[in-house]
């Protein structure tokens, strides 16, 4: 039931299979890049909280790791984070793709939703890729699987229908206080965002043999005169062969990763960035709990 009175605030989880556009949608809604985007699966690894303050409401979005069949301890951790988040929020946005009918991942997520009293909105993303008449059989297919509170087609890429989505979300939020300052966009520190921007470039520039064995740690951030910020970061991977790919012939790959990451960091901080990158090997870190803790994957549930 929609709430139609007073100031509203609430927590909204973005859930769905990997690669349905959750991070793209989140960045578009809050107006800046706080979640990394890639066409490779398992891009989001941490629960990222983002705040959108409006005149009549404050929406706190939580981007969860995409649900998938885990192949290692890190994968198990990601799935557990996603499922736990669904139990903590006021509204769930179930994202699907306009050009994909329900698959095993969607059925798995719907099974987790069964029995929940939380309103679930079906958000059909990437409508820019299909003709409008193609949406009808897709909507019918999903409607048979779950009783969604609302169905909202959008394009996170173009921004189409996002204002309507926000209005619908606000209508389902409870009356409540302003939880966070109006100028706050995310609960994550700048170092976390910078590390994610570096990891995004690794995902974009390397083949399937490298991306998901990579973790990034910001080791030092130092402010210098003339609005310059010096950043030192380490890219960890699991094998020497992967280290070689990340560095590239004559260091060209690492240099390219650094240039692209630095450009995004400068937009984030509004400062000139001096970025220094290293690549180190931590064998099989995704299956070692101590390593996962050291790399920040156990900092929150």
C-alpha positions, 0 to 999 in steps of 0.5 A: 500500500502506498503512503500518501502523507508527510516526509518519507524516507526508507531503504531500497535494495537493488536486486537481480542477476549479475549484469542487469544494470544495477550499478548503472541505474544506481549511478544515474539515480544519485547523479554521480558514479559511486558504483562501478560498471562493467559488462562482466558478471560479479562486478559489485562485491560490496554492499554500497549504500547511496543516498538520494535526498529529494524535497519530499523524501530521502531514498537510501539505495543499497546496491547488492552483489548480483546473485549467482552460483558461487564457485569459491568463498568470495562468491558464497560471501557475495550471495549471502550479502545480497540475500541478507540485504533483502531482509533489511529494507523497506522496498526491493527493486527487482531488476531484469533486462528487457531483452531477456526472459526469466532464467535460472537466476531470476527463478532463484531470486524469486524463490528467496522473495516468496513469503516476504511482506516487503513490496517488490517492484519489477524494474525492467531495464534496458528498454532502449534495446527493444520495441515497446510491443516486445515488453508485453510478453515479458511482463506477462512472463514475470507476472506469472512468477510473482505478485509484484507491487508495481512494474516499471520499465526504464532505461538506466542508460538513457534515463528514460522513465527514471523520474517516474520510478523515483515517484513510485518508490517514494510512494511505497516508502514509510513516513520517516526522518532524514537519515543522512545529511542532504549533501551525502551521496554514499556511506563509503569513503573516497578510498573505497570508491577510488579502489573500485574505479581502478578495479572497474578499469581492470574489468574493462581492459582485461580478458576473462582470465583476470577480472574476478581474481583481482582486488584493489587496496588503496595504501596511501592518499596524500594531499599535496600543494596546488590541489594535487592528491597522490594516491598509491594503490596495489592490485592483487591477483592470484597468479604470476601469469595474471600479474604479467597480463595486468602489467602488460608488455613494457608496462603498457596495460598497467599504464592504461589502467592508471590513466583511465582510473585517474581520469575518473578519480579527478572527476570524483575529487575535483583534484589533480591526481598523481596515481601510482599502481603496483601489482602483487600476487596473493595465491588463491585469495578468494578461497581464504577467509583471512585474505578476504578479511584483509581485503575488506570483504568481511567489513559488513554483512 
